[in-house]
């Protein structure tokens, strides 16, 4: 069965380009504005959407995404409401893949079986759960695959050829290559090093490889797109949300367009870098 993720990466590959994968935090800066942003992303040029599930202890995230999560939690966002966002998005878009990205604790509290059933019913296509290593696949990864949800795994600069097969064993959808050692949004990757790392991973898997962490500008996106199947941008979009808020931290008339204008520029950067056939 071809999933939305499979179909989208096949489509972008057929166009000879990388996919633009955009990350936003669910409920940031509030639920209604978050939904408006979500609905506007595909039209702005997003090919795949990663939707961050707010969590109180986001150990892999840098300051921008941490703050976004705190804004969302302060506004009452929850895993239940995040699934509501996906459900509402699906009323108008049946094609754009949505991957939930976050941590295991909220899913554990929700209940794995219930969560997987509800996520699938809402229209979620895959999961990225950054604090569950391959050794814990029976906890969530294997049940997710059985439920028809992709389980996207992270590979990092420290994932060597000995570790890589374990990381890839039950991975599906795509592989997310973390281009820098550290938390999100804190440094700019060395694009030549990243291209070599992507090629190394692709020797071990037929899955698309998307690269994220540290991609902030259309120029960064174009540089990554030359050697990867996807380009992931998160902190820059979350910063665009923050920069549009009023003094009290509330959404303004500029909030949605602040995100979509940047997505459009990033999409143009990605599309300017045609992948060699």
KEMAR-832715 format. One record per residue (C-alpha): x, y, z; residue number from 1; residue in one letter. Coordinates in steps of 0.2 Angstrom, whole numbers, plus 5000, padded with zeros to 4 digits. Example, Ala and Ser with C-alpha at 12.3 -4.5 7.8 and 13.67 -1.06 7.14 Angstrom:
BEGIN
5062 | 4978 | 5039 | 1 | A
5068 | 4995 | 5036 | 2 | S
END
This chain:
BEGIN
5000 | 5000 | 5000 | 1 | X
5007 | 5017 | 4995 | 2 | X
5005 | 5030 | 5009 | 3 | X
5004 | 5049 | 5008 | 4 | X
5022 | 5050 | 5013 | 5 | X
5028 | 5037 | 4999 | 6 | X
5017 | 5046 | 4986 | 7 | X
5024 | 5063 | 4991 | 8 | X
5042 | 5059 | 4990 | 9 | X
5039 | 5049 | 4974 | 10 | X
5031 | 5064 | 4967 | 11 | X
5045 | 5076 | 4971 | 12 | X
5058 | 5064 | 4965 | 13 | X
5049 | 5063 | 4949 | 14 | X
5050 | 5082 | 4948 | 15 | X
5069 | 5080 | 4950 | 16 | X
5069 | 5090 | 4967 | 17 | X
5069 | 5088 | 4986 | 18 | X
5054 | 5089 | 4996 | 19 | X
5051 | 5103 | 5008 | 20 | X
5047 | 5097 | 5025 | 21 | X
5040 | 5110 | 5037 | 22 | X
5039 | 5109 | 5056 | 23 | X
5027 | 5119 | 5066 | 24 | X
5022 | 5117 | 5084 | 25 | X
5004 | 5112 | 5087 | 26 | X
4995 | 5126 | 5097 | 27 | X
5008 | 5139 | 5094 | 28 | X
5003 | 5153 | 5098 | 29 | X
4985 | 5147 | 5100 | 30 | X
4975 | 5133 | 5093 | 31 | X
4965 | 5143 | 5080 | 32 | X
4980 | 5152 | 5073 | 33 | X
4990 | 5135 | 5073 | 34 | X
4976 | 5128 | 5062 | 35 | X
4976 | 5143 | 5051 | 36 | X
4995 | 5141 | 5049 | 37 | X
4993 | 5122 | 5046 | 38 | X
4980 | 5124 | 5032 | 39 | X
4991 | 5138 | 5024 | 40 | X
5007 | 5128 | 5023 | 41 | X
5004 | 5117 | 5007 | 42 | X
4999 | 5132 | 4997 | 43 | X
5015 | 5141 | 5002 | 44 | X
5025 | 5126 | 4996 | 45 | X
5026 | 5113 | 5010 | 46 | X
5027 | 5095 | 5004 | 47 | X
5027 | 5087 | 5021 | 48 | X
5021 | 5094 | 5037 | 49 | X
5029 | 5089 | 5054 | 50 | X
5018 | 5094 | 5068 | 51 | X
5027 | 5096 | 5085 | 52 | X
5018 | 5089 | 5100 | 53 | X
5021 | 5102 | 5114 | 54 | X
5030 | 5094 | 5129 | 55 | X
5037 | 5101 | 5145 | 56 | X
5054 | 5093 | 5144 | 57 | X
5059 | 5094 | 5125 | 58 | X
5077 | 5088 | 5127 | 59 | X
5082 | 5088 | 5108 | 60 | X
5074 | 5105 | 5105 | 61 | X
5083 | 5122 | 5105 | 62 | X
5077 | 5138 | 5113 | 63 | X
5065 | 5143 | 5099 | 64 | X
5055 | 5126 | 5099 | 65 | X
5056 | 5125 | 5118 | 66 | X
5048 | 5142 | 5119 | 67 | X
5035 | 5138 | 5106 | 68 | X
5030 | 5122 | 5116 | 69 | X
5028 | 5133 | 5132 | 70 | X
5017 | 5145 | 5123 | 71 | X
5006 | 5131 | 5116 | 72 | X
5005 | 5122 | 5133 | 73 | X
5000 | 5139 | 5141 | 74 | X
4986 | 5141 | 5129 | 75 | X
4980 | 5124 | 5133 | 76 | X
4986 | 5113 | 5119 | 77 | X
4987 | 5094 | 5122 | 78 | X
4989 | 5078 | 5112 | 79 | X
4970 | 5077 | 5111 | 80 | X
4969 | 5095 | 5104 | 81 | X
4984 | 5091 | 5092 | 82 | X
4974 | 5077 | 5085 | 83 | X
4960 | 5088 | 5083 | 84 | X
4971 | 5100 | 5073 | 85 | X
4975 | 5086 | 5061 | 86 | X
4957 | 5081 | 5059 | 87 | X
4952 | 5098 | 5055 | 88 | X
4966 | 5100 | 5042 | 89 | X
4961 | 5084 | 5034 | 90 | X
4944 | 5091 | 5030 | 91 | X
4952 | 5101 | 5017 | 92 | X
4968 | 5092 | 5012 | 93 | X
4968 | 5073 | 5009 | 94 | X
4985 | 5073 | 5001 | 95 | X
4998 | 5082 | 5012 | 96 | X
5007 | 5070 | 5024 | 97 | X
5007 | 5074 | 5042 | 98 | X
5020 | 5067 | 5054 | 99 | X
5019 | 5070 | 5073 | 100 | X
5035 | 5074 | 5081 | 101 | X
5038 | 5074 | 5099 | 102 | X
5042 | 5063 | 5114 | 103 | X
5035 | 5047 | 5121 | 104 | X
5028 | 5053 | 5138 | 105 | X
5012 | 5061 | 5131 | 106 | X
5009 | 5046 | 5121 | 107 | X
5012 | 5034 | 5135 | 108 | X
5000 | 5044 | 5146 | 109 | X
4987 | 5044 | 5132 | 110 | X
4989 | 5025 | 5130 | 111 | X
4998 | 5018 | 5115 | 112 | X
4984 | 5008 | 5108 | 113 | X
4971 | 5022 | 5110 | 114 | X
4983 | 5035 | 5103 | 115 | X
4988 | 5025 | 5088 | 116 | X
4970 | 5021 | 5084 | 117 | X
4965 | 5040 | 5086 | 118 | X
4980 | 5046 | 5077 | 119 | X
4977 | 5035 | 5062 | 120 | X
4958 | 5040 | 5062 | 121 | X
4963 | 5058 | 5063 | 122 | X
4974 | 5057 | 5047 | 123 | X
4991 | 5056 | 5054 | 124 | X
5003 | 5047 | 5043 | 125 | X
5019 | 5045 | 5054 | 126 | X
5028 | 5048 | 5070 | 127 | X
5045 | 5054 | 5075 | 128 | X
5048 | 5050 | 5093 | 129 | X
5065 | 5056 | 5098 | 130 | X
5067 | 5048 | 5114 | 131 | X
5064 | 5030 | 5110 | 132 | X
5079 | 5021 | 5103 | 133 | X
5078 | 5005 | 5092 | 134 | X
5080 | 4995 | 5108 | 135 | X
5063 | 5000 | 5113 | 136 | X
5054 | 4996 | 5096 | 137 | X
5041 | 4985 | 5104 | 138 | X
5036 | 5000 | 5115 | 139 | X
5029 | 5010 | 5101 | 140 | X
5038 | 5008 | 5084 | 141 | X
5031 | 4990 | 5080 | 142 | X
5013 | 4994 | 5086 | 143 | X
5014 | 5010 | 5075 | 144 | X
5019 | 5000 | 5060 | 145 | X
5005 | 4987 | 5063 | 146 | X
4993 | 5002 | 5064 | 147 | X
4998 | 5008 | 5048 | 148 | X
5008 | 5023 | 5054 | 149 | X
5026 | 5026 | 5048 | 150 | X
5039 | 5027 | 5061 | 151 | X
5053 | 5039 | 5056 | 152 | X
5069 | 5037 | 5064 | 153 | X
5083 | 5050 | 5067 | 154 | X
5101 | 5047 | 5061 | 155 | X
5115 | 5059 | 5067 | 156 | X
5133 | 5063 | 5064 | 157 | X
5137 | 5051 | 5077 | 158 | X
5127 | 5036 | 5070 | 159 | X
5141 | 5026 | 5063 | 160 | X
5140 | 5011 | 5051 | 161 | X
5139 | 4999 | 5065 | 162 | X
5124 | 5008 | 5073 | 163 | X
5116 | 5013 | 5057 | 164 | X
5108 | 4996 | 5053 | 165 | X
5099 | 4995 | 5070 | 166 | X
5093 | 5013 | 5067 | 167 | X
5086 | 5009 | 5050 | 168 | X
5079 | 4991 | 5054 | 169 | X
5061 | 4996 | 5057 | 170 | X
5061 | 5014 | 5050 | 171 | X
5048 | 5018 | 5037 | 172 | X
5042 | 5034 | 5028 | 173 | X
5059 | 5042 | 5027 | 174 | X
5075 | 5044 | 5037 | 175 | X
5078 | 5061 | 5046 | 176 | X
5096 | 5065 | 5046 | 177 | X
5101 | 5077 | 5060 | 178 | X
5114 | 5088 | 5051 | 179 | X
5123 | 5094 | 5067 | 180 | X
5127 | 5087 | 5084 | 181 | X
5116 | 5096 | 5097 | 182 | X
5099 | 5103 | 5098 | 183 | X
5088 | 5111 | 5085 | 184 | X
5091 | 5128 | 5078 | 185 | X
5108 | 5132 | 5086 | 186 | X
5121 | 5130 | 5072 | 187 | X
5123 | 5130 | 5053 | 188 | X
5128 | 5113 | 5045 | 189 | X
5143 | 5110 | 5034 | 190 | X
5134 | 5106 | 5018 | 191 | X
5148 | 5096 | 5010 | 192 | X
5149 | 5085 | 5026 | 193 | X
5130 | 5083 | 5026 | 194 | X
5130 | 5078 | 5007 | 195 | X
5143 | 5064 | 5011 | 196 | X
5133 | 5058 | 5026 | 197 | X
5117 | 5057 | 5016 | 198 | X
5126 | 5046 | 5003 | 199 | X
5132 | 5035 | 5017 | 200 | X
5115 | 5032 | 5024 | 201 | X
5108 | 5029 | 5006 | 202 | X
5120 | 5015 | 5004 | 203 | X
5110 | 5006 | 5018 | 204 | X
5092 | 5010 | 5014 | 205 | X
5081 | 5014 | 4999 | 206 | X
5071 | 5026 | 5010 | 207 | X
5071 | 5044 | 5006 | 208 | X
5083 | 5054 | 5017 | 209 | X
5078 | 5071 | 5023 | 210 | X
5090 | 5083 | 5032 | 211 | X
5086 | 5095 | 5046 | 212 | X
5093 | 5105 | 5061 | 213 | X
5101 | 5122 | 5057 | 214 | X
5092 | 5125 | 5040 | 215 | X
5086 | 5143 | 5041 | 216 | X
5087 | 5152 | 5024 | 217 | X
5082 | 5148 | 5006 | 218 | X
5101 | 5147 | 5002 | 219 | X
5103 | 5134 | 5016 | 220 | X
5088 | 5125 | 5009 | 221 | X
5095 | 5125 | 4991 | 222 | X
5112 | 5119 | 4997 | 223 | X
5104 | 5104 | 5007 | 224 | X
5092 | 5100 | 4993 | 225 | X
5106 | 5097 | 4981 | 226 | X
5111 | 5081 | 4990 | 227 | X
5095 | 5075 | 5000 | 228 | X
5078 | 5069 | 4996 | 229 | X
5070 | 5081 | 5008 | 230 | X
5074 | 5097 | 5017 | 231 | X
5067 | 5100 | 5035 | 232 | X
5065 | 5118 | 5042 | 233 | X
5058 | 5120 | 5059 | 234 | X
5066 | 5133 | 5071 | 235 | X
5066 | 5147 | 5057 | 236 | X
5047 | 5144 | 5055 | 237 | X
5044 | 5144 | 5074 | 238 | X
5055 | 5160 | 5075 | 239 | X
5044 | 5168 | 5062 | 240 | X
5029 | 5164 | 5073 | 241 | X
5037 | 5172 | 5088 | 242 | X
5043 | 5187 | 5078 | 243 | X
5025 | 5191 | 5073 | 244 | X
5017 | 5191 | 5090 | 245 | X
5012 | 5206 | 5100 | 246 | X
5019 | 5212 | 5116 | 247 | X
5008 | 5200 | 5126 | 248 | X
5013 | 5185 | 5115 | 249 | X
4997 | 5184 | 5106 | 250 | X
4994 | 5181 | 5087 | 251 | X
4993 | 5196 | 5076 | 252 | X
4986 | 5199 | 5058 | 253 | X
5004 | 5195 | 5052 | 254 | X
5007 | 5179 | 5061 | 255 | X
5001 | 5167 | 5047 | 256 | X
5009 | 5176 | 5033 | 257 | X
5025 | 5178 | 5043 | 258 | X
5026 | 5159 | 5042 | 259 | X
5019 | 5156 | 5024 | 260 | X
5031 | 5170 | 5017 | 261 | X
5046 | 5161 | 5023 | 262 | X
5039 | 5144 | 5018 | 263 | X
5037 | 5151 | 5000 | 264 | X
5055 | 5158 | 5000 | 265 | X
5062 | 5141 | 5006 | 266 | X
5051 | 5132 | 4994 | 267 | X
5059 | 5142 | 4980 | 268 | X
5076 | 5138 | 4987 | 269 | X
5072 | 5120 | 4987 | 270 | X
5065 | 5120 | 4969 | 271 | X
5080 | 5130 | 4963 | 272 | X
5091 | 5115 | 4967 | 273 | X
5087 | 5102 | 4954 | 274 | X
5093 | 5085 | 4960 | 275 | X
5104 | 5076 | 4947 | 276 | X
5096 | 5061 | 4939 | 277 | X
END
